[in-house]
Amino acid sequence: MKNIIYILLAIIVFSSCSSSKKAARIEAERLRQEQIIADSIAKAKQDSIAKAKQDSIALSKPVVKPQKPVVKPKPFNTFSAKLSGSYKNIPISGTVRIAYDSIIWISVTELGIEAARAKLTKDSLLLINKLEKEYYSFSYKRASAYLGLPLSFDFVQNLFFDTTATTKIEKDKITGTIKKICMKIDAFYFPIEVNLNALVNNKEEKATIKIKKHKVNEVVDFPFDIPNNYKVKH
């Protein structure tokens, strides 16, 4: 009987301890959950304060708008003029027509007969030699080597437009100057004479171009038909 009583007492005590421990665990878990919630609220409050400070700083800074690139207006849409002069002591005369920053068209005459016609774009130079019935297509690099000048679309266009009195040339084995005489014509300033003096591989090269009968913003065309019997030269 005593054994049964001891066993019953032991079960009661054990059950009582287990219940106490279980209650303690529940209470500890409740406190832990409350602490997690409190920490979450505190962090959210801190994040909100930090964001408010950042927004305040951002609003206090001046707003810098990106500047748009300055686009210079075209000085003209089309241009044409008569030419005369010499290159390598060879007399030249002709006509030039320009669609600004797009096409340069030049016709060269000899004894009143058209001898050659050139058409320049931003990428290439096309040339018809009517005396020899030949047709050329040059890159500017190849044309520069052939003519002994630092040739490019802008270089040629500026001969008829840029009014800088003196321009130095320094490229590869070419050094020299371009000197211009300019005049105001119909509210525009244009070169009326261009003189080029250069040393190309230590050899002197000279060219003179006189420009007259300037016309601006008139309708012009750029005819450049190649006859079928002309030979393509490379």
C-alpha positions as CSV (number, residue, x, y, z in Angstrom):
1,M,0.0,0.0,0.0
2,K,2.8,2.4,0.9
3,N,4.5,1.6,-2.4
4,I,1.3,2.5,-4.2
5,I,1.1,5.8,-2.2
6,Y,4.7,6.6,-3.0
7,I,4.1,5.9,-6.6
8,L,1.0,8.1,-6.6
9,L,2.9,10.9,-4.8
10,A,5.7,10.6,-7.3
11,I,3.4,10.8,-10.2
12,I,1.6,13.9,-8.7
13,V,4.9,15.7,-7.9
14,F,6.3,14.8,-11.4
15,S,3.0,16.0,-13.0
16,S,3.1,19.1,-10.9
17,C,6.7,19.9,-11.9
18,S,6.0,19.2,-15.6
19,S,3.0,21.5,-15.5
20,S,5.1,24.2,-13.8
21,K,7.8,23.8,-16.4
22,K,5.3,23.9,-19.2
23,A,3.7,27.0,-17.8
24,A,7.1,28.6,-17.5
25,R,7.9,27.7,-21.1
26,I,4.7,29.2,-22.3
27,E,5.3,32.4,-20.4
28,A,8.9,32.6,-21.7
29,E,7.6,32.2,-25.3
30,R,5.0,34.9,-24.8
31,L,7.6,37.3,-23.5
32,R,9.9,36.4,-26.5
33,Q,7.1,37.1,-29.0
34,E,6.3,40.4,-27.3
35,Q,10.0,41.4,-27.5
36,I,10.1,40.5,-31.2
37,I,7.0,42.6,-31.8
38,A,8.5,45.5,-29.8
39,D,11.8,45.3,-31.7
40,S,10.0,45.3,-35.0
41,I,8.0,48.4,-34.1
42,A,11.2,50.2,-32.9
43,K,13.1,49.3,-36.2
44,A,10.2,50.5,-38.3
45,K,10.1,53.7,-36.4
46,Q,13.9,54.2,-36.9
47,D,13.6,53.4,-40.7
48,S,10.8,55.9,-41.0
49,I,12.8,58.6,-39.2
50,A,15.9,57.9,-41.4
51,K,13.9,58.1,-44.6
52,A,12.3,61.4,-43.5
53,K,15.8,62.8,-43.0
54,Q,16.9,61.7,-46.4
55,D,13.8,63.1,-48.1
56,S,14.4,66.4,-46.3
57,I,18.1,66.6,-47.5
58,A,17.0,65.7,-51.0
59,L,14.4,68.5,-51.0
60,S,16.9,71.0,-49.7
61,K,19.3,70.4,-52.5
62,P,18.8,72.4,-55.7
63,V,17.5,70.4,-58.6
64,V,20.1,70.3,-61.4
65,K,18.5,69.8,-64.8
66,P,20.7,68.2,-67.5
67,Q,21.8,70.8,-70.0
68,K,20.7,70.3,-73.6
69,P,23.6,70.4,-76.1
70,V,23.8,73.8,-77.8
71,V,22.8,73.3,-81.5
72,K,24.3,76.0,-83.7
73,P,21.9,77.2,-86.4
74,K,22.9,76.6,-90.0
75,P,24.6,79.6,-91.5
76,F,22.7,78.8,-94.7
77,N,20.9,75.9,-96.4
78,T,22.4,76.1,-99.8
79,F,25.3,78.1,-101.2
80,S,26.8,78.5,-104.7
81,A,29.6,80.5,-106.2
82,K,32.0,80.8,-109.2
83,L,35.6,79.7,-108.8
84,S,38.9,80.7,-110.4
85,G,42.6,80.2,-109.4
86,S,45.4,77.7,-109.6
87,Y,46.7,74.5,-108.0
88,K,50.2,73.2,-108.5
89,N,50.5,76.1,-111.0
90,I,47.7,74.7,-113.1
91,P,44.9,77.3,-113.8
92,I,41.4,76.2,-112.6
93,S,37.9,77.6,-112.9
94,G,34.5,76.3,-112.1
95,T,31.4,76.3,-109.9
96,V,30.7,75.1,-106.4
97,R,27.4,74.2,-104.9
98,I,26.8,73.2,-101.3
99,A,23.9,71.8,-99.3
100,Y,25.3,72.7,-95.8
101,D,26.7,69.7,-94.0
102,S,25.4,67.3,-96.6
103,I,26.7,67.6,-100.2
104,I,29.5,69.6,-101.9
105,W,29.3,69.6,-105.7
106,I,32.2,71.1,-107.7
107,S,32.5,71.4,-111.5
108,V,35.9,72.3,-113.0
109,T,36.2,73.7,-116.5
110,E,39.1,74.0,-118.8
111,L,39.0,76.3,-121.9
112,G,35.3,76.7,-121.3
113,I,34.6,72.9,-121.4
114,E,33.8,70.9,-118.2
115,A,36.8,68.7,-117.5
116,A,35.9,67.2,-114.1
117,R,33.0,67.0,-111.7
118,A,33.3,66.1,-108.0
119,K,30.6,65.2,-105.4
120,L,31.6,65.1,-101.7
121,T,29.5,63.6,-98.9
122,K,30.4,63.1,-95.3
123,D,31.7,59.6,-96.1
124,S,33.4,59.7,-99.5
125,L,34.4,61.7,-102.6
126,L,33.2,60.8,-106.1
127,L,35.0,62.2,-109.1
128,I,34.3,62.1,-112.8
129,N,37.3,62.8,-115.1
130,K,35.5,63.8,-118.4
131,L,38.7,64.3,-120.3
132,E,39.8,60.7,-119.7
133,K,36.3,59.2,-119.4
134,E,37.1,57.8,-116.0
135,Y,35.2,57.6,-112.7
136,Y,36.8,57.5,-109.2
137,S,35.4,56.7,-105.7
138,F,37.8,57.8,-102.9
139,S,37.8,57.5,-99.2
140,Y,39.1,60.8,-97.7
141,K,42.2,59.1,-96.4
142,R,43.1,57.9,-99.9
143,A,42.1,61.2,-101.5
144,S,44.3,63.1,-99.0
145,A,47.3,60.9,-99.9
146,Y,46.5,61.4,-103.6
147,L,46.2,65.2,-103.5
148,G,48.8,65.8,-100.8
149,L,46.3,67.7,-98.6
150,P,44.5,66.8,-95.3
151,L,41.2,66.4,-97.2
152,S,37.8,65.9,-95.5
153,F,34.2,67.1,-96.0
154,D,34.6,69.8,-93.3
155,F,37.9,70.9,-94.7
156,V,36.5,71.6,-98.1
157,Q,33.2,73.1,-96.8
158,N,35.2,75.5,-94.6
159,L,37.2,76.8,-97.6
160,F,34.0,78.5,-98.7
161,F,32.4,79.3,-95.3
162,D,34.9,79.6,-92.4
163,T,36.1,83.2,-92.2
164,T,39.2,82.5,-90.0
165,A,41.9,84.7,-91.4
166,T,44.7,82.2,-90.9
167,T,44.5,78.5,-90.2
168,K,47.5,76.2,-89.5
169,I,47.7,72.8,-91.0
170,E,49.5,70.1,-89.1
171,K,48.8,66.5,-90.0
172,D,51.1,63.6,-90.6
173,K,53.9,64.9,-92.9
174,I,51.9,68.0,-93.9
175,T,52.5,71.5,-92.4
176,G,51.3,74.8,-93.7
177,T,48.8,77.6,-93.5
178,I,45.5,78.7,-95.1
179,K,45.1,82.4,-95.4
180,K,41.8,84.0,-96.4
181,I,40.5,87.4,-97.5
182,C,36.9,87.8,-96.5
183,M,34.0,90.2,-97.3
184,K,30.5,90.8,-96.2
185,I,28.1,89.8,-98.9
186,D,24.3,90.1,-98.4
187,A,24.5,90.1,-94.5
188,F,27.0,87.1,-94.5
189,Y,30.7,87.1,-94.3
190,F,32.3,84.8,-96.8
191,P,35.9,84.2,-98.0
192,I,36.5,85.7,-101.4
193,E,40.1,84.5,-101.7
194,V,41.8,81.4,-100.2
195,N,45.6,80.9,-100.4
196,L,47.1,77.6,-99.3
197,N,50.8,77.2,-98.7
198,A,52.0,73.8,-97.4
199,L,54.9,71.5,-97.2
200,V,54.0,67.9,-98.1
201,N,56.9,65.5,-97.5
202,N,59.2,68.6,-97.6
203,K,57.8,69.5,-101.0
204,E,56.1,72.9,-101.4
205,E,52.5,72.9,-102.5
206,K,50.5,76.1,-103.3
207,A,46.9,76.7,-104.3
208,T,44.9,79.9,-104.8
209,I,41.1,80.0,-105.1
210,K,39.1,83.1,-105.8
211,I,35.4,83.0,-105.0
212,K,32.8,85.3,-106.5
213,K,29.1,85.6,-107.3
214,H,28.1,84.1,-104.0
215,K,24.5,83.0,-103.7
216,V,22.8,81.8,-100.6
217,N,19.6,79.8,-100.0
218,E,18.7,79.5,-103.7
219,V,17.4,76.3,-105.3
220,V,20.4,74.3,-106.6
221,D,20.8,70.8,-107.9
222,F,23.7,68.3,-107.8
223,P,23.7,66.4,-111.1
224,F,26.2,63.5,-111.1
225,D,25.4,60.9,-113.8
226,I,28.1,58.5,-114.8
227,P,28.1,57.5,-118.5
228,N,28.1,53.7,-119.1
229,N,31.3,53.9,-121.1
230,Y,33.3,55.4,-118.3
231,K,35.9,53.2,-116.6
232,V,35.9,52.8,-112.9
233,K,39.4,53.6,-111.5
234,H,40.6,52.3,-108.1
